[in-house]
């Protein structure tokens, strides 16, 4: 028998026993990830990862609803999972995500983290045994959950934070430009006086730059809405219902209040093996940062 440690319980997995804090909703696989990857000290519960944890909760909620509608998961289990997943996507259990942001390449640790948290919450409340793999992770794999979470979390941050702020900035600059109409100033090139122009004309250039950046984001948003979930381990959709991907996208759209129309990816093999869209979003964020720096330097 393993020695008992105060403040810890013993969980078991295929590798044997592991000590887990009594207060933890997660289980053995999460604890092993904590022990195996003490790399940066930046954990998944860090504020800038809130949207990623939220995305994982949304995915598990929509997946449970899909599995219920397809007759793969009992109503009682599905409802219990959905209720617990909702608390995760509402960021009510962020302290239960202690894994380092640098972890296994496919994000398996974080996927199992959310599976274990939701399974433990659901089991306690429903008084039935809900398994993190067989029930919470039904029809899914870390290989399609994590790419989906990357897209969903990016979409959350873009639509809830960046786009509203960008729209306000564009309108503010345009309003200021209108108020300065017909006011002439000396243009500047190479930090020297040049030809005259109106203040409105100078400010309109800034607004145009920002509008062009927003157009690029609008194009990328369409690609972000294409969901990798349904490809499972390698893109073939093995161990998932043939209609799961379409059902999941529909349920995820419903959880957004109908504001966004998520759709299944046209090519799961591409979505699971590459992160082109994420790279493009990153590139446009860098471009926007350069635009803002340019405007700041013009003002200076």
LINRA-V966337 format. One record per pair of residues at least 4 apart in sequence whose C-alpha atoms are under 8 Angstrom apart, sorted by the first residue. I is the first residue (numbers start at 1). GAP is how many residues later the second one is. D is the distance in whole Angstrom. If there is no record, write none. Layout:
i: <I;I>
gap: <GAP;GAP>
d: <D;D>
This chain:
i: <2;4;4;4;5;5;7;7;8;8;8;8;9;9;9;9;10;10;10;10;11;11;11;11;11;11;12;12;12;12;13;13;13;17;18;18;18;19;19;20;20;20;20;24;25;25;25;25;25;26;26;26;26;26;26;26;26;27;27;27;27;28;29;29;29;29;30;30;30;30;30;30;30;31;32;33;33;33;33;34;34;34;34;37;37;37;37;38;39;39;40;40;40;41;42;42;42;43;43;43;43;43;44;44;44;44;44;44;44;44;45;45;45;45;45;45;45;45;46;49;50;50;50;51;51;51;51;51;52;52;52;52;52;53;53;53;53;53;54;54;54;54;54;54;55;55;55;55;55;55;56;56;56;56;56;56;56;57;57;57;57;57;57;57;58;58;58;58;58;58;58;59;59;59;59;59;60;60;60;60;60;60;61;61;61;61;61;61;62;62;62;62;62;62;62;63;63;63;63;63;64;64;64;64;64;64;64;64;65;65;65;65;65;65;66;66;66;66;66;67;67;67;67;67;67;67;68;68;68;68;68;70;70;70;73;73;73;74;75;76;76;77;77;77;77;77;77;78;79;80;80;80;80;80;81;81;81;81;81;82;83;83;84;84;84;84;85;85;86;87;87;87;88;88;88;88;93;96;97;97;97;99;99;99;103;103;104;104;106;106;106;107;107;107;107;108;108;108;108;109;110;111;111;111;111;112;112;112;113;114;115;115;115;115;115;116;116;117;118;118;118;119;119;119;119;119;120;120;121;122;122;123;123;123;123;124;130;130;131;131;132;132;133;133;134;137;138;139;139;139;139;139;139;140;140;140;140;140;140;140;140;140;141;141;141;142;142;142;143;143;143;143;143;144;144;144;144;144;144;144;144;145;145;145;145;146;147;147;147;147;147;147;148;148;148;148;149;150;150;151;151;151;151;151;152;152;152;153;154;154;155;155;155;155;156;156;157;157;158;158;159;159;160;161;162;163;163;164;165;166;166;166;167;168;169;170;170;170;170;171;172;173;173;173;173;173;174;174;174;174;175;176;176;176;177;177;177;177;177;177;178;179;180;180;180;181;181;181;182;182;182;183;183;183;184;184;184;184;185;185;185;185;186;186;186;186;186;187;187;187;187;187;188;188;188;188;189;189;197;197;198;199;200;201;202;203;204;205;206;206;207;208;209;209;210;210;210;211;212;213;213;213;213;214;215;216;216;217;217;217;218;219;220;220;220;220;221;222;223;224;225;225;225;225;226;226;226;226;226;227;227;227;227;227;228;228;228;228;228;229;229;229;229;230;230;230;230;230;230;230;231;231;231;231;231;231;231;231;232;232;232;232;232;233;233;234;234;235;235;235;235;235;236;236;237;237;240;243;244;245;245;246;246;246;247;248;249;249;249;249;249;250;250;250;250;251;252;252;253;253;253;253;253;253;254;256;265;267;268;269;270;271;275;276;277;278;279;280;281;282;283;284;285;286;287;288;289;290;291;292;293;294;295;296>
gap: <15;4;5;6;4;14;14;15;11;12;13;14;10;11;12;13;7;8;9;10;6;7;8;9;16;17;4;5;6;16;4;15;16;11;10;13;14;9;12;4;7;8;11;72;71;91;92;95;96;4;5;70;87;88;90;91;94;4;86;89;90;4;4;80;83;84;4;69;79;80;82;83;86;4;4;4;66;70;76;4;64;65;66;62;63;65;66;62;61;63;60;61;62;59;4;58;59;54;55;56;57;58;5;6;9;53;54;55;56;57;4;5;8;49;50;51;52;53;4;4;4;41;44;4;102;103;105;106;4;97;98;100;101;4;35;36;38;41;4;34;35;36;37;99;4;34;94;95;97;98;4;32;33;55;58;89;93;4;28;29;30;31;32;57;4;27;28;30;31;194;197;4;86;89;90;193;4;21;22;25;76;77;4;20;21;22;24;25;4;20;186;187;189;190;193;4;75;76;185;188;4;9;14;15;17;18;72;74;4;13;14;17;183;186;4;178;181;182;185;4;5;6;11;71;72;177;4;5;6;7;10;171;173;174;4;5;62;4;4;4;50;4;45;49;51;53;58;4;4;4;42;43;45;46;4;37;38;41;55;4;4;39;4;34;37;38;4;33;4;4;5;6;4;5;6;30;4;21;13;16;17;4;10;11;4;6;4;5;36;37;40;4;35;36;39;4;34;35;38;4;4;4;31;34;35;4;20;21;4;4;4;17;18;21;22;4;16;4;4;14;18;4;11;12;13;17;4;10;4;4;8;4;5;6;7;4;5;6;4;5;4;5;4;5;4;4;102;91;93;100;101;102;105;4;5;89;90;91;92;93;99;100;4;91;92;4;90;91;4;89;90;91;129;4;84;85;86;87;88;89;128;4;83;84;87;4;4;81;82;124;125;128;4;79;80;81;4;4;128;4;73;74;76;127;4;72;73;4;4;70;4;66;69;70;4;5;4;5;4;5;4;5;4;4;4;4;51;4;4;4;44;48;4;4;4;4;37;40;41;4;4;4;30;31;33;34;4;29;30;33;4;4;24;27;4;22;23;24;26;27;22;21;18;19;20;17;18;19;16;17;18;15;16;17;12;13;14;15;11;12;13;14;7;8;9;10;11;6;7;8;9;10;4;5;6;7;4;5;4;5;4;4;4;4;4;4;4;4;4;89;4;4;4;82;4;78;81;4;4;4;71;74;75;4;4;4;68;4;64;67;4;4;4;57;60;61;4;4;54;53;35;36;37;38;36;37;38;39;40;22;35;36;37;38;36;37;40;43;44;16;19;35;39;5;7;10;14;15;34;38;4;5;6;7;14;37;38;41;4;5;6;7;8;4;5;35;38;32;33;34;35;37;32;33;4;5;4;4;4;4;19;4;17;18;4;4;4;12;13;14;15;4;11;12;13;4;4;10;4;5;6;7;8;9;4;4;6;4;4;4;4;4;4;4;4;4;4;4;4;4;4;4;4;4;4;4;4;4;4;4;4;4;4;4>
d: <8;8;8;8;7;8;6;6;6;5;4;5;6;5;6;6;6;6;5;6;6;5;6;7;6;5;5;5;6;6;7;6;7;8;6;8;8;8;8;7;7;7;6;6;6;7;5;6;7;6;8;7;6;8;5;5;7;6;8;6;8;6;6;7;7;7;6;7;6;8;7;5;8;6;6;6;6;8;6;6;7;5;7;8;6;7;6;6;7;7;7;8;7;6;7;6;6;7;5;5;4;5;6;8;8;6;6;6;6;6;6;7;8;5;6;8;5;6;7;7;6;7;7;6;5;8;7;7;6;6;7;8;5;6;7;7;7;7;6;6;4;6;6;7;6;6;5;8;6;5;6;8;7;8;7;8;6;6;5;6;8;5;4;7;6;7;7;8;6;7;8;6;7;8;7;7;6;8;7;6;7;7;6;7;5;8;5;7;6;8;6;8;5;5;7;6;8;8;6;8;6;7;5;8;7;6;7;8;6;6;8;7;8;7;6;7;6;5;7;6;5;5;8;7;8;7;6;5;6;6;6;8;8;8;7;6;7;6;6;6;8;6;8;8;8;7;8;6;6;6;5;8;7;6;6;6;7;6;7;6;7;8;7;6;6;6;6;6;6;6;5;7;6;6;7;8;8;7;8;7;8;8;7;7;7;7;6;7;7;6;7;6;6;8;6;6;5;8;8;6;6;6;6;7;7;6;7;8;6;6;6;5;7;6;6;6;5;6;6;7;7;6;5;6;5;7;6;8;6;6;7;5;5;5;5;8;6;8;5;7;5;6;5;7;5;7;8;7;7;6;4;7;7;7;7;7;7;8;5;8;8;7;6;5;5;6;8;7;7;6;5;7;6;6;6;5;7;6;5;7;6;6;8;6;8;6;6;6;8;7;7;8;6;6;5;6;6;6;8;6;5;7;8;7;6;7;8;6;6;8;6;7;7;8;6;8;5;7;5;6;5;7;7;6;6;6;8;6;6;6;8;8;6;6;6;6;5;7;7;6;6;6;7;8;8;6;6;7;7;7;6;6;8;8;6;7;4;8;6;7;6;8;8;6;6;7;7;5;6;8;7;5;6;8;7;6;4;6;6;6;6;6;6;6;6;4;6;6;5;5;5;6;5;5;5;7;7;6;7;7;7;6;6;7;7;7;6;6;6;7;6;6;6;7;6;7;7;6;6;6;7;8;6;6;6;6;7;6;7;7;7;7;6;7;8;7;6;7;7;7;8;7;5;6;6;5;5;5;8;7;7;6;5;5;7;6;6;6;7;6;8;7;8;8;6;7;6;4;8;8;4;6;4;7;8;5;7;7;7;5;6;8;7;7;7;7;7;8;5;4;8;7;7;7;8;8;6;6;6;6;6;6;7;6;6;6;6;8;5;5;6;6;8;7;7;6;6;7;7;6;7;6;5;6;5;6;7;7;6;6;6;7;6;6;6;6;6;6;6;6;6;6;6;6;6;6;6;6;6;6;6;6;6;6>
